[in-house]
Amino acid sequence: MSLTRRTLLAAGGGGLLIAQVRSANAQAQNAPKPATGNNALRIAMPAFASDPFFPADGSGDKGIDMELARGIAAELGVEPVFDRSAVTFDGMVKQLMSGQADMAIGKLSRTLQRGRSILYSRPYAMLHQGLLANRLNLARITQGKPPEQIIRDFSGDLGVIEGSSFATYAATTFPNAQIRRFAGWNTVVDAIRSGTIDMAYRDDFEIKKLMVDDPSMTVVARSITLTDKVDTIAIGVRPDNPHLAAFVDLYLDLARGQQVLNTDEIIARYRQGSKA
């Protein structure tokens, strides 16, 4: 092969390499980004507080979910912009469905119904479902039998928070119960205190947290953990951004070490925060 021919081949190979590099750079620039425009990550979070996950709107930025939100935004190299307008958990889901938010982080339970409309990360917390029962009403219903024997056939008044996952679970878990929907947890607890409802349905963490905050509740109420029913907490992602959903899973795996918090760990954090 002549020197001239070798030179031409080398030059042609170099040109091909340059063209490949330019093509790769162009593809990288045009590839879909996990976060949407304006160099911001729009994060839906409820207006109310749920310690130790997130504080009430305008009450600081501490909490498990706040840390997650800021950590994900930092790894994406964008600013977290919080939308605290949702007054229910389902309100956050609607913000994802409408494209008003990129992510929803706020002790959001996974349900099959929500999963038809939004994307979910893998769980970062796993709780059990639980019941808070008025002691007098429970004694009347059980008539001396262990509560576990009558729970699944329960046909009394069952309180749930409107727009929560438990408002969805209730119809299938307790098909014979009379479902009573309340605007918030405080009004559900008041109804338990007064005996207006027989039991309240929520995750075991919130029920145990109530007993930590107000030990006098043990006089009028009893907690029951449904050990065969779990409540998995995850991050919601708008349905048209699977890249972001995959990145959130990667963040939970690599930056969080695949940690899945349980009730005891969250209660310990809550107790520590209460003493601070």
N, C-alpha and C positions, 0 to 999 in steps of 0.2 A: 504494500500500500504506500502510495506516495505521501510525502510530508504534507503536500497541499491538501490531499484528501483527508488525512488525519486531522489537520487543522480545521477543515470545514465541518467534519463530524463532531469534533469537540465543541466548536462554536454552536453547531446546531443543538447539541445536547445541553449546553449552557442556556441557550435561549428557551429550550423546553422547560428546564428547571425553573427559570425565572417566571415563565408563564404559569407554571403550576403553583408557585408561591403566591403570585398575584391572585390567582383564582381562589386559592385557599383563604387568603386575607379577605377577599371580597365576600366569600361565603360566610366567614366568621362575622364580618360586619353586618351582613344581612340576616344572620341567623336570629330566630326569635329569642328575645330576652325573657328571663323569668319575671322581671318586674315590668310594669307598663311605663308609659311615658312620664315626662316632667321630672325624671330622676327622683321619683317618690314611690313609696309602697303604701297604698291606702288600706288601712287596717280597721275593720269594724270591731267594736268592743261595746258591751252594754253600758248604759248611762249609770246603772246602779253598781254597788260594790259586791264583790264576792271574795273576801279575804280567805286565804292568802294568795288567790289567783290574780285579782286586780282590784284597785280601789275605785271609789265612786268618781265620776267625772269631775275633774278639777281638784282632786285630792292627792295629787302626787303621781309618781310613776313606779312605785314598788309593787312587787308581786311576781308570781311564777309566770303568768301570761305576759306581763309587761317585759320581763327579761327575755322571754322567747321572741316576742315581736321585735324588740330592739336588736337582738342577736341576729335574727334572720336578715333584717334590713341592713345591718352592718356588713354581713358577709356578701350581700348583693351590691354593696356600695351605693345605697340609696338612702333617702331620708324616710323614716316612718312617719306617716301622717294618720293620726287617729280620728276616727269618726265615732263619737260616743252618743249618737242619736237613737240607737236601738233601745227600746224599752222592754223587749222580750228577747229570749234566745232565738226564736224563730225570726225576729226582726233582723238579726245579723244574716241569717240565711237568705232572706229576701234581698238584702243589699248585695250579696254575692250574685244572686240570680239576675239582678237588674244591671250588674256591672258597676254599681256605685262603689264597691270595695273590691280589692284584690284578694284579701285574706280576711278571715274572721277568727280572732283569737279571744276567747272569753269563756272558758269552762264549757265548751260546746260539746255536747254528747253526740255520738254517732247514732243515727237511726237509718233504717232502710228507706223510710219515706224521704228524709232529707237527702240521702244518697242518690236518689233519682234525679235530683236537681243540681247538686254541687259535687265538687271533688273533696275528698278527705285525705289528710295525712294519716300515717299510722298513729296509733294512740301514744300519748306521752303521759297519760295517767289512767289507771284502771281502778274503778271503785266498785263496790257492791251496791245493788239497789236495797232500799230499806223502807221501813214503815215507822211512823210515830203514832202510837195509839193512846187514846184517852183511857186511863186505867179503869175507871168505873164502867165506861161503855164496853171495854174489852172483857171485863169480868161478866157483864150481862150477856154478851154474845157467846163467850166460850162455855159458860155455865160449868166451870171447873175443869174442862178439858184443856190440854196443852194448846196454846194458841197456834202452834204449827199445824195442828190437825184441821183447823177451820179456816186458816188464812186463805188458801187458794179458792175456797168456795164462798169467800166473804161476800155478803150481799148488803152491807150497810153503806153509810156515807163515807166516801173516800175523797179527800181533798188533794188537789194538784194545782200547780202554778200554770196559769194560762200561758200558752206559747212556749212551754218547756217540753223536753223529751218525754217527761213522765205523763204529760197530758196525752201523748201518743201511745206510750206503753200501756196505760191504764186499761184501755178497752180490751186488750188481748190477755194481759196478766190477770186482771180481775173482771171477767166478763159479766159477773152477776152484781157488781157493785154499782151504787149510785154515784156517778162522778160529779163532784162539785169543783168548779173552777174558780180560782182566786187570782187577783191581780199580782200578788207578791207573797213571798214566804212569811212575812210578819203576820199577814192576815190569816194565813193557813194556821200558823202557830196559835194565834188568838182563838181560832175556832176549835182547836184541840183543847186549849185551856178551859173554854166554856162548855165543852161537850157538845157543841153544835154539830161537829162531825165526829165520826168514830176513829178514823185513822187518816194519816197524811202519807203521801207517797213521794219519796225523793231519794237521792243517793245517801248512803250510810255516812259519808263524811259530813254532810250538812247537818244531819241529825245528831251525830256525835259532837259536832262543833256547838250546836245549840245547848247541849248538856254541859259543855265546858263553860260557855258564856253565862248560863243561868242554871246552876245546880238545883234550884227549886223546882225545875221542870220534872225532876225525877219523882216528885210527890204526886203530880197529876198525870204524868205520861210515862210511857215505856217505849223503848226503842227495840225494833225487831229487824235483824239483818237477813236479807234473802240471799243466802250464800250461793245459790245456783243461778242468780241473776246478776249480770255485770253491767256497769255503766262505763263505757269507754270514752275518754275525753281526747279530742283531737283538734287539729287546725283545719278549718274550712277554707277552700280555695275556689275562686270563681270557675265555673264549668268550662270556659273556653281557654283556660291556661294550664294545660297538663304539664308544661315545662316548669312552671312555678310549683305545682304540686310535687313533682319529682325532686325539685331542689329542696323543698321543705323536708321531705323524707330523708334526703341526703344530709341535711343539717342535723336532724334528730339523730341520725346514725353516727355521724362523724364528730360533730361539735358537742353533742349531748351524750355520747357513748351508749346509745340505744337504751337510755334510762327510761323506765316506766314507773312513775310514782304510784304508791298505793296509799290507802287511807291512813295508815299509821304514820307514814312519812309526812303526809300533808298535815295531819293533826299536830305532829311534833313541830313543824315549821310554824303553824298557826299559834301554838302555845308560846314559842319563842318570840314571835312578832308581838303577841299580846303583852309580854313582859317588857318589851323595849320601850 
